[in-house]
Each structure stands twice: as C-alpha cells, then as structure tokens.
Amino acid sequence: MNDFELSTHVRDMLLERNILEEWFWRTINHPDKKIKEADNNMHYTKAINENNNRVLRVVVNTDVYPNRIVTVFFDRRLIKMAGR
C-alpha cells in the first residue's frame, strides 16, 4: 500500500461514486486483471461481489512515486459473468 497515495481528489471520488476504500485496495492488491493500457497507465479491474459483481476500475500512473491514482470508477463496459 505504501506505493500508492490517495489524494483528496481520489477520496472525494470514492465518496461521490459510493466506492468503499476497502474495495479500492482490494482491486489494487488482488486485481482480476492488471493491464498497461495505451494511455501508459496501469488499469486494475476487479469484480466487487458486494456490489452485484460490478467491475471496479482503478487507473494508476505508475511513472511517478508514489504511484498517482488517476481515477476510480465502476466500469459499465465490463460485466463479470456468473461462474467466471
């Protein structure tokens, strides 16, 4: 957890989007997928069982230290299928 810093902006996003901080950390520490995207940011995704298996996406700029959280949101484009 020490490699990531939660800014006030990210904490505000968590509140506004009804995302528990525990879900955020679960996504970072135990992602279903972790992919470096074309935007050069690392994208972590995780289905959150407690929220109808909606997929949480955390976008992180890993080129700076501590790693900068760019955004966090439930990605409506991704759906966790039952049994997968």
PLY file of the C-alpha trace (Angstrom):
ply
format ascii 1.0
element vertex 84
property float x
property float y
property float z
element edge 83
property int vertex1
property int vertex2
end_header
0.00 0.00 0.00
2.93 2.33 0.52
3.48 2.73 -3.21
0.10 4.44 -3.69
-1.07 7.76 -2.36
-4.74 8.64 -2.06
-5.18 12.31 -2.85
-8.08 14.36 -1.57
-9.49 14.23 -5.10
-9.45 10.41 -5.12
-11.04 10.28 -1.66
-13.77 12.63 -2.96
-14.32 10.36 -5.99
-14.70 7.35 -3.70
-17.37 9.17 -1.70
-19.22 10.61 -4.71
-19.26 7.25 -6.50
-20.14 5.20 -3.41
-16.95 3.17 -3.64
-15.63 1.78 -0.37
-11.93 2.35 0.23
-11.64 -1.37 1.06
-12.89 -2.18 -2.47
-10.28 0.19 -3.91
-7.45 -1.53 -2.02
-8.78 -5.00 -2.88
-8.68 -4.02 -6.56
-5.11 -2.73 -6.30
-3.79 -5.62 -4.21
-5.74 -8.51 -5.77
-6.94 -7.47 -9.24
-8.80 -9.79 -11.58
-6.80 -8.10 -14.33
-3.90 -5.66 -14.43
-3.05 -4.20 -17.82
-0.80 -1.39 -19.04
-3.10 0.41 -21.50
-2.31 2.63 -24.48
-2.59 5.69 -22.21
0.58 4.36 -20.48
-1.33 3.99 -17.21
-1.84 0.73 -15.33
-5.50 -0.33 -15.24
-6.57 -2.60 -12.39
-10.00 -4.23 -12.54
-11.87 -6.33 -10.00
-15.44 -7.63 -9.75
-16.89 -6.48 -6.43
-19.21 -9.21 -5.15
-20.82 -6.91 -2.60
-21.90 -4.56 -5.39
-23.67 -7.00 -7.74
-20.32 -8.09 -9.24
-19.88 -4.68 -10.86
-16.31 -4.26 -12.07
-14.25 -1.60 -10.36
-11.53 0.04 -12.47
-8.62 1.84 -10.85
-6.34 3.77 -13.22
-2.83 4.45 -11.91
0.09 6.46 -13.24
2.98 4.16 -12.32
5.62 6.50 -13.80
5.71 8.58 -10.60
6.42 7.72 -6.99
4.31 7.30 -5.06
2.06 5.98 -7.81
-0.63 8.52 -8.68
-4.24 7.36 -8.78
-5.76 8.91 -11.91
-9.34 7.78 -11.41
-11.51 5.08 -9.88
-14.96 4.06 -11.12
-17.33 1.17 -11.78
-16.77 0.34 -15.44
-20.16 -0.21 -17.10
-18.43 -1.65 -20.17
-17.18 -4.60 -18.15
-19.55 -7.18 -16.73
-18.41 -10.05 -14.56
-20.22 -13.15 -15.75
-21.59 -15.56 -13.16
-19.32 -18.54 -12.62
-16.24 -16.86 -14.10
0 1
1 2
2 3
3 4
4 5
5 6
6 7
7 8
8 9
9 10
10 11
11 12
12 13
13 14
14 15
15 16
16 17
17 18
18 19
19 20
20 21
21 22
22 23
23 24
24 25
25 26
26 27
27 28
28 29
29 30
30 31
31 32
32 33
33 34
34 35
35 36
36 37
37 38
38 39
39 40
40 41
41 42
42 43
43 44
44 45
45 46
46 47
47 48
48 49
49 50
50 51
51 52
52 53
53 54
54 55
55 56
56 57
57 58
58 59
59 60
60 61
61 62
62 63
63 64
64 65
65 66
66 67
67 68
68 69
69 70
70 71
71 72
72 73
73 74
74 75
75 76
76 77
77 78
78 79
79 80
80 81
81 82
82 83
